[in-house]
Amino acid sequence: MRHEININNHLEIFETNKVAKQAAGAVLMQEKNAVVLATVAREEKMVEEDFLPLTVQYIEKAYAAGRIPGGYVKRETKPGDNETLSARIIDRSLRPLFPKGYAYPTQIVVMVLSADPEVDLQVMSLNAASIALYLSDIPIKAPVCGVRIGRMNNEFVLNPSNSELKNSTLDLYVAGVKDELLMIEMRALANKQNGQHYMNELNEDDVLKALEFAGNAILRGSNEYERVFAAYRKNSKLEFKIETDGGKIVDFIKNSYISKLKIAINQMAKSERASEISQIAKEIENEASAIENEWKIEDIEKALYLCKRELVRSQILNENKRADGRGLKDVRKIDIETNILPNAHGSCLFTRGQTQALVIATLGSDNDAQMSDLLTEKNPICEKFMVNYNFPGFSVGEATPIKAPGRRELGHGNLAKRALHPSIDTDYIHTIRLVSEILESNGSSSMATVCGGALALRAAGVKSEKLVAGVAMGLVFEDEKYAILTDIMGLEDHDGDMDFKVAGSYKGITALQMDIKLGGIEQQVLKEALYQAKEAREHILQLMEEANQNIVVNEAILPKIEIFNVDPNKIPDIIGQGGKTIKEIIEKFEVNIDLDRDKGEVKIAGINHGFISQSKEYILNLVHSKGSNKKRDRKEVPKFDIGEEFIGKVQKVVEFGVFVELRDGVDGLLHNSKFKEKLEIGNEVKVKVAEIKNGKVSLDLA
């Protein structure tokens, strides 16, 4: 079956019952020249554990862009970061649709078979996966629709093309079903106008307008998908786990152990609370055995969880009381220390309650930038701002091995990157890597990463446009009552109905991420949450501003950069045959050199100011000696005669030889092949001039 749907500025073509027919649900979707295959497969047997066993994979095939994979192995291997983040977005958007009690191992796979440079593969893949899930025998109420919103000339644009998005000041990705928003990812996109850097933060009212604009498009899309595909859904004969209310065990806990449970919730730290609840479960098991009740420990723990959840939510809604004694709008105590690592370029230890992030900034050259391939880009993209987030087990008191970053680590690092990136000048000369080491975690370590990252940048001497702070918000909703929580801790995240992270400056929001567990959220509640988050953000920013005033930048260890231009035709002379010349310069002066062949730009980076100046002078002499008519700023190179002898000191030892001081600040190269005994810096050696070529002096032993 072929279905053509013209919706939300896209002509979408779906083909069903054509490929992957043994999957529970499958759809082939085409938009312009982009084609994706989305499949849903599930097992017949439910898992015993109490969780939704859903996995999502998003795979980009190199052939989709007419390429062969790079590297030694010429096939797709582990997913790249972009694939992992795209899979995570699909997962977060579709997971809320699964009915309660669903426990069949399920896998959603989206493969990009053909890529179009102008088509947004993330939005397309989510919509394809949504239709495949809707057509399967898994009973979901309606198909999800995803949209992206841009902003150009202060007007919102629905589903901009990839090239249009590059000129946008907003990137808002929203997924929902009918009139319910389920997942939000938003970031501000900085730009430069007339030499002025603009962060383009959005104020709270503009965010609400953008979400309303997106919500209207989602309603249209979800309704249209349902109208077209409802008749082709498979009948569902699945059985679900029956959720119990705990029955007699819950009653027993409320009658005999509710006081102990309250103490565990309200008077203990996170690690102590978990241990105490486990101890209560064992006590109940022992007492039950004594009165000949055969209650399993698993059932007791489930009943305790139900009682704990009810207590936490009831205290918040009826008493405005949180487990740690805070008011609903209170931010936990914050401590900030900067540059505590002597040899790191910049560092910040940011502690908020029982959440602690050590964020380290490192400055590098263009050669240190992260290169990555995107199917929709002809050439590899070069990212000069990176955020890496690490979450070791000890941060939550667990003895687990440290492994490669997973989806959660990549997602949290990406959120922090999106929050901080607008504050960095688009033409900043250094490559920047931020690493966040989470040392303690009890609620929103990603927002601690944002706060610590903003100050680590300043501690490394980066003149960011503004400080950026982040805070995690929560929502508890029962019947007609609701409560919005500021700076949620892990307990409130687990037992609440919304996870809502907001980051930005005093002026507005740079990044926002939201996952809603209860379905739709009213515009008024969302507005209240955004403005409550603004109050918290301003409070945190005030503390960060105070810490910023006390930063002492360690200038001695920061890399320096010298940028100048030469005739673009002279760039090959700097490189030399097989890169020999530039390698010698790098080795001799201990610098990094980046060359722009088109502009003739030379960028020299290093720690030692003197070596940078000397390498610049060396390069200028080199290009002038190649026939340049420009005599200004040109330094006369001392003349040497072939066979002239010197007794000089070794100035530098490199891989291919040693540089020996001659006279007038000129060094000559004595190649490895010319001597047998080991030479070290400071050794005196008698040499003679063997060759002078392109201003460089080669030596022999005299």
Solvent accessible surface area in square Angstrom, and as a share of the most:
residue,aa,sasa,rsa
1,M,119,0.53
2,R,135,0.49
3,H,17,0.08
4,E,105,0.47
5,I,4,0.02
6,N,120,0.62
7,I,25,0.13
8,N,14,0.07
9,N,109,0.56
10,H,27,0.12
11,L,89,0.44
12,E,4,0.02
13,I,24,0.12
14,F,0,0.00
15,E,37,0.16
16,T,11,0.06
17,N,117,0.60
18,K,109,0.46
19,V,52,0.30
20,A,42,0.33
21,K,130,0.55
22,Q,189,0.84
23,A,21,0.16
24,A,19,0.14
25,G,4,0.03
26,A,15,0.12
27,V,0,0.00
28,L,30,0.15
29,M,1,0.00
30,Q,67,0.30
31,E,9,0.04
32,K,128,0.54
33,N,105,0.54
34,A,0,0.00
35,V,28,0.16
36,V,0,0.00
37,L,22,0.11
38,A,0,0.00
39,T,24,0.14
40,V,0,0.00
41,A,49,0.38
42,R,47,0.17
43,E,103,0.46
44,E,138,0.62
45,K,163,0.69
46,M,57,0.25
47,V,33,0.19
48,E,157,0.70
49,E,103,0.46
50,D,113,0.59
51,F,111,0.46
52,L,35,0.17
53,P,16,0.10
54,L,10,0.05
55,T,77,0.45
56,V,0,0.00
57,Q,74,0.33
58,Y,6,0.02
59,I,43,0.22
60,E,24,0.11
61,K,40,0.17
62,A,16,0.12
63,Y,126,0.48
64,A,10,0.08
65,A,35,0.27
66,G,73,0.70
67,R,74,0.27
68,I,138,0.70
69,P,32,0.20
70,G,63,0.61
71,G,58,0.56
72,Y,214,0.81
73,V,79,0.46
74,K,124,0.53
75,R,170,0.62
76,E,63,0.28
77,T,101,0.59
78,K,176,0.75
79,P,78,0.49
80,G,36,0.34
81,D,89,0.46
82,N,56,0.29
83,E,26,0.12
84,T,14,0.08
85,L,34,0.17
86,S,3,0.02
87,A,1,0.01
88,R,41,0.15
89,I,18,0.09
90,I,3,0.01
91,D,18,0.09
92,R,32,0.12
93,S,0,0.00
94,L,0,0.00
95,R,88,0.32
96,P,56,0.35
97,L,17,0.08
98,F,18,0.08
99,P,37,0.24
100,K,168,0.71
101,G,15,0.14
102,Y,8,0.03
103,A,3,0.02
104,Y,14,0.05
105,P,39,0.25
106,T,5,0.03
107,Q,73,0.32
108,I,0,0.00
109,V,29,0.17
110,V,0,0.00
111,M,51,0.23
112,V,0,0.00
113,L,49,0.24
114,S,34,0.22
115,A,16,0.13
116,D,12,0.06
117,P,75,0.47
118,E,61,0.27
119,V,4,0.02
120,D,20,0.10
121,L,14,0.07
122,Q,40,0.18
123,V,3,0.02
124,M,2,0.01
125,S,0,0.00
126,L,0,0.00
127,N,3,0.01
128,A,0,0.00
129,A,0,0.00
130,S,0,0.00
131,I,0,0.00
132,A,0,0.00
133,L,0,0.00
134,Y,3,0.01
135,L,13,0.07
136,S,1,0.01
137,D,22,0.12
138,I,0,0.00
139,P,46,0.29
140,I,5,0.02
141,K,128,0.54
142,A,2,0.02
143,P,0,0.00
144,V,0,0.00
145,C,2,0.01
146,G,1,0.01
147,V,0,0.00
148,R,18,0.07
149,I,0,0.00
150,G,0,0.00
151,R,41,0.15
152,M,39,0.18
153,N,146,0.75
154,N,122,0.63
155,E,115,0.52
156,F,47,0.20
157,V,42,0.24
158,L,17,0.08
159,N,15,0.07
160,P,6,0.04
161,S,24,0.16
162,N,31,0.16
163,S,51,0.33
164,E,76,0.34
165,L,30,0.15
166,K,137,0.58
167,N,114,0.58
168,S,6,0.04
169,T,30,0.18
170,L,0,0.00
171,D,3,0.01
172,L,2,0.01
173,Y,2,0.01
174,V,0,0.00
175,A,0,0.00
176,G,0,0.00
177,V,1,0.00
178,K,59,0.25
179,D,114,0.59
180,E,41,0.18
181,L,20,0.10
182,L,4,0.02
183,M,0,0.00
184,I,1,0.00
185,E,9,0.04
186,M,2,0.01
187,R,71,0.26
188,A,3,0.02
189,L,32,0.16
190,A,29,0.22
191,N,43,0.22
192,K,72,0.31
193,Q,97,0.43
194,N,164,0.84
195,G,65,0.62
196,Q,89,0.40
197,H,10,0.04
198,Y,94,0.36
199,M,5,0.02
200,N,35,0.18
201,E,20,0.09
202,L,4,0.02
203,N,72,0.37
204,E,3,0.01
205,D,63,0.33
206,D,24,0.13
207,V,3,0.02
208,L,11,0.05
209,K,118,0.50
210,A,1,0.01
211,L,3,0.01
212,E,99,0.44
213,F,73,0.30
214,A,0,0.00
215,G,17,0.16
216,N,78,0.40
217,A,1,0.00
218,I,0,0.00
219,L,67,0.34
220,R,116,0.42
221,G,0,0.00
222,S,0,0.00
223,N,61,0.31
224,E,42,0.19
225,Y,1,0.00
226,E,46,0.21
227,R,169,0.62
228,V,23,0.13
229,F,0,0.00
230,A,48,0.37
231,A,93,0.72
232,Y,97,0.37
233,R,76,0.28
234,K,100,0.42
235,N,132,0.68
236,S,51,0.33
237,K,186,0.79
238,L,30,0.15
239,E,128,0.57
240,F,66,0.28
241,K,63,0.27
242,I,156,0.79
243,E,117,0.52
244,T,104,0.61
245,D,112,0.58
246,G,19,0.18
247,G,36,0.35
248,K,163,0.69
249,I,17,0.09
250,V,15,0.09
251,D,80,0.41
252,F,34,0.14
253,I,0,0.00
254,K,81,0.35
255,N,127,0.65
256,S,64,0.41
257,Y,18,0.07
258,I,45,0.23
259,S,74,0.48
260,K,84,0.36
261,L,0,0.00
262,K,89,0.38
263,I,76,0.39
264,A,0,0.00
265,I,1,0.01
266,N,32,0.17
267,Q,136,0.61
268,M,54,0.24
269,A,35,0.27
270,K,67,0.28
271,S,77,0.49
272,E,98,0.44
273,R,19,0.07
274,A,64,0.50
275,S,73,0.47
276,E,45,0.20
277,I,31,0.16
278,S,54,0.35
279,Q,86,0.38
280,I,0,0.00
281,A,1,0.00
282,K,112,0.47
283,E,49,0.22
284,I,0,0.00
285,E,61,0.27
286,N,102,0.52
287,E,69,0.31
288,A,1,0.01
289,S,72,0.47
290,A,84,0.65
291,I,97,0.49
292,E,157,0.70
293,N,52,0.27
294,E,172,0.77
295,W,46,0.16
296,K,139,0.59
297,I,50,0.25
298,E,98,0.44
299,D,61,0.32
300,I,0,0.00
301,E,85,0.38
302,K,100,0.42
303,A,1,0.01
304,L,1,0.01
305,Y,78,0.30
306,L,64,0.32
307,C,2,0.01
308,K,24,0.10
309,R,74,0.27
310,E,94,0.42
311,L,22,0.11
312,V,4,0.02
313,R,11,0.04
314,S,40,0.26
315,Q,10,0.04
316,I,2,0.01
317,L,27,0.14
318,N,93,0.48
319,E,105,0.47
320,N,95,0.49
321,K,82,0.35
322,R,0,0.00
323,A,5,0.04
324,D,65,0.34
325,G,60,0.58
326,R,27,0.10
327,G,29,0.28
328,L,35,0.17
329,K,118,0.50
330,D,68,0.35
331,V,25,0.14
332,R,21,0.08
333,K,149,0.63
334,I,23,0.12
335,D,72,0.37
336,I,38,0.19
337,E,98,0.44
338,T,31,0.18
339,N,39,0.20
340,I,68,0.34
341,L,61,0.30
342,P,112,0.70
343,N,128,0.66
344,A,21,0.16
345,H,29,0.13
346,G,0,0.00
347,S,0,0.00
348,C,0,0.00
349,L,29,0.14
350,F,0,0.00
351,T,23,0.13
352,R,1,0.00
353,G,33,0.31
354,Q,65,0.29
355,T,0,0.00
356,Q,33,0.14
357,A,0,0.00
358,L,25,0.13
359,V,1,0.00
360,I,28,0.14
361,A,0,0.00
362,T,63,0.36
363,L,11,0.05
364,G,15,0.14
365,S,2,0.01
366,D,46,0.24
367,N,103,0.53
368,D,75,0.39
369,A,12,0.09
370,Q,87,0.39
371,M,108,0.48
372,S,38,0.24
373,D,100,0.52
374,L,45,0.22
375,L,19,0.10
376,T,28,0.16
377,E,44,0.20
378,K,185,0.78
379,N,113,0.58
380,P,70,0.44
381,I,55,0.28
382,C,69,0.41
383,E,51,0.23
384,K,62,0.26
385,F,6,0.02
386,M,28,0.13
387,V,13,0.08
388,N,57,0.29
389,Y,6,0.02
390,N,52,0.27
391,F,48,0.20
392,P,13,0.08
393,G,10,0.10
394,F,120,0.50
395,S,9,0.06
396,V,44,0.25
397,G,67,0.64
398,E,95,0.42
399,A,113,0.88
400,T,71,0.41
401,P,99,0.62
402,I,136,0.69
403,K,160,0.68
404,A,89,0.69
405,P,77,0.48
406,G,34,0.33
407,R,84,0.31
408,R,94,0.34
409,E,33,0.15
410,L,38,0.19
411,G,3,0.02
412,H,17,0.08
413,G,3,0.03
414,N,38,0.19
415,L,3,0.02
416,A,0,0.00
417,K,38,0.16
418,R,36,0.13
419,A,0,0.00
420,L,1,0.00
421,H,82,0.37
422,P,4,0.02
423,S,1,0.01
424,I,12,0.06
425,D,49,0.25
426,T,76,0.44
427,D,97,0.50
428,Y,47,0.18
429,I,65,0.33
430,H,15,0.07
431,T,2,0.01
432,I,1,0.01
433,R,106,0.39
434,L,1,0.00
435,V,17,0.10
436,S,1,0.00
437,E,55,0.25
438,I,0,0.00
439,L,54,0.27
440,E,71,0.32
441,S,11,0.07
442,N,5,0.03
443,G,10,0.10
444,S,17,0.11
445,S,2,0.01
446,S,0,0.00
447,M,1,0.00
448,A,0,0.00
449,T,1,0.00
450,V,0,0.00
451,C,0,0.00
452,G,0,0.00
453,G,0,0.00
454,A,4,0.03
455,L,0,0.00
456,A,0,0.00
457,L,1,0.00
458,R,47,0.17
459,A,0,0.00
460,A,1,0.00
461,G,23,0.22
462,V,2,0.01
463,K,169,0.72
464,S,11,0.07
465,E,73,0.33
466,K,68,0.29
467,L,6,0.03
468,V,0,0.00
469,A,0,0.00
470,G,0,0.00
471,V,0,0.00
472,A,1,0.01
473,M,0,0.00
474,G,2,0.02
475,L,2,0.01
476,V,2,0.01
477,F,74,0.31
478,E,69,0.31
479,D,128,0.67
480,E,162,0.73
481,K,111,0.47
482,Y,77,0.29
483,A,8,0.06
484,I,7,0.04
485,L,1,0.01
486,T,1,0.01
487,D,0,0.00
488,I,3,0.02
489,M,5,0.02
490,G,22,0.22
491,L,15,0.08
492,E,5,0.02
493,D,50,0.26
494,H,117,0.52
495,D,2,0.01
496,G,6,0.05
497,D,11,0.06
498,M,2,0.01
499,D,25,0.13
500,F,1,0.00
501,K,16,0.07
502,V,0,0.00
503,A,1,0.01
504,G,0,0.00
505,S,1,0.01
506,Y,102,0.39
507,K,140,0.59
508,G,0,0.00
509,I,0,0.00
510,T,0,0.00
511,A,0,0.00
512,L,1,0.01
513,Q,11,0.05
514,M,0,0.00
515,D,36,0.18
516,I,2,0.01
517,K,106,0.45
518,L,67,0.34
519,G,12,0.11
520,G,25,0.24
521,I,28,0.14
522,E,121,0.54
523,Q,80,0.36
524,Q,112,0.50
525,V,6,0.04
526,L,2,0.01
527,K,82,0.35
528,E,71,0.32
529,A,0,0.00
530,L,0,0.00
531,Y,76,0.29
532,Q,13,0.06
533,A,0,0.00
534,K,60,0.25
535,E,96,0.43
536,A,4,0.03
537,R,0,0.00
538,E,61,0.27
539,H,82,0.36
540,I,0,0.00
541,L,1,0.00
542,Q,106,0.47
543,L,54,0.27
544,M,0,0.00
545,E,58,0.26
546,E,93,0.42
547,A,16,0.12
548,N,29,0.15
549,Q,139,0.62
550,N,117,0.60
551,I,28,0.14
552,V,121,0.70
553,V,43,0.25
554,N,56,0.29
555,E,108,0.49
556,A,79,0.61
557,I,35,0.18
558,L,11,0.06
559,P,18,0.12
560,K,37,0.15
561,I,30,0.15
562,E,55,0.25
563,I,67,0.34
564,F,21,0.09
565,N,96,0.49
566,V,18,0.10
567,D,70,0.36
568,P,59,0.37
569,N,122,0.63
570,K,32,0.14
571,I,1,0.00
572,P,69,0.43
573,D,38,0.20
574,I,0,0.00
575,I,38,0.19
576,G,19,0.18
577,Q,174,0.77
578,G,88,0.85
579,G,17,0.17
580,K,120,0.51
581,T,10,0.06
582,I,28,0.14
583,K,92,0.39
584,E,14,0.06
585,I,3,0.01
586,I,57,0.29
587,E,52,0.23
588,K,29,0.12
589,F,10,0.04
590,E,110,0.49
591,V,5,0.03
592,N,69,0.35
593,I,8,0.04
594,D,16,0.09
595,L,45,0.22
596,D,47,0.24
597,R,142,0.52
598,D,130,0.67
599,K,136,0.58
600,G,0,0.00
601,E,45,0.20
602,V,0,0.00
603,K,18,0.08
604,I,0,0.00
605,A,5,0.04
606,G,10,0.10
607,I,89,0.45
608,N,73,0.37
609,H,118,0.53
610,G,34,0.32
611,F,65,0.27
612,I,6,0.03
613,S,65,0.42
614,Q,91,0.41
615,S,0,0.00
616,K,54,0.23
617,E,71,0.32
618,Y,55,0.21
619,I,0,0.00
620,L,37,0.18
621,N,31,0.16
622,L,9,0.04
623,V,6,0.04
624,H,19,0.08
625,S,51,0.33
626,K,65,0.27
627,G,61,0.58
628,S,26,0.17
629,N,144,0.74
630,K,130,0.55
631,K,160,0.68
632,R,190,0.69
633,D,129,0.67
634,R,102,0.37
635,K,112,0.47
636,E,149,0.67
637,V,65,0.37
638,P,32,0.20
639,K,178,0.75
640,F,18,0.07
641,D,100,0.52
642,I,117,0.60
643,G,38,0.36
644,E,49,0.22
645,E,94,0.42
646,F,29,0.12
647,I,123,0.62
648,G,8,0.07
649,K,101,0.43
650,V,1,0.01
651,Q,78,0.35
652,K,29,0.12
653,V,71,0.41
654,V,13,0.07
655,E,127,0.57
656,F,34,0.14
657,G,1,0.01
658,V,3,0.02
659,F,14,0.06
660,V,0,0.00
661,E,72,0.32
662,L,19,0.09
663,R,86,0.31
664,D,101,0.52
665,G,73,0.70
666,V,29,0.17
667,D,28,0.14
668,G,1,0.01
669,L,23,0.11
670,L,0,0.00
671,H,76,0.34
672,N,65,0.33
673,S,91,0.59
674,K,87,0.37
675,F,35,0.15
676,K,204,0.86
677,E,142,0.64
678,K,168,0.71
679,L,27,0.14
680,E,91,0.41
681,I,120,0.61
682,G,41,0.39
683,N,59,0.30
684,E,117,0.52
685,V,16,0.09
686,K,101,0.43
687,V,0,0.00
688,K,74,0.31
689,V,2,0.01
690,A,36,0.28
691,E,88,0.39
692,I,72,0.36
693,K,125,0.53
694,N,64,0.33
695,G,36,0.35
696,K,48,0.20
697,V,10,0.06
698,S,39,0.25
699,L,1,0.01
700,D,39,0.20
701,L,75,0.37
702,A,58,0.45
